[in-house]
Amino acid sequence: MNTLQYSLRSNSALIGSEAERQFIWIENNLMSAGNRKFLITSHIYAGGRVKHDDKVEAMELWMSKWNNRYFDLVEKYQSNIIMEIGAHDHWADVRVFDRANKGPIRSLYVATGVSP
């Protein structure tokens, strides 16, 4: 996914329909997957936050509208997604996401550098 457009630094008024088309594209692929499984790669991953020092609150990296839309897809099609691979944090990490205490719905590997 080209996730740079969901960044808080992007002007949501300028994104236009490209973001919507991308979500339609990925959902169509997940919905018609059959037995296929997917690795989703992105640079700035959904749910990413940044905090540079203790004096500043952590800041979300995606606009909340797109974060919520993405997590809805991941939850709905979790059986078709093997793993997500993201970057931007500049350290390696493996994360699991538990949405509303329903149990893990997401496996995310954060690499030190990924670009789709």
Buried (B, 14 or more C-beta within 10 A) or exposed (E): BEBBBBBEEBEEEEBEEEBEEBBEEBBEBBEEBEEEEBEBBBBBBBBBEEEEEEEEEEEBBBBEEBBEBBBEBBBEBBEBBEBBBBBBBEEEEEBEBEBEEEEEBBBBBBBEEBEE
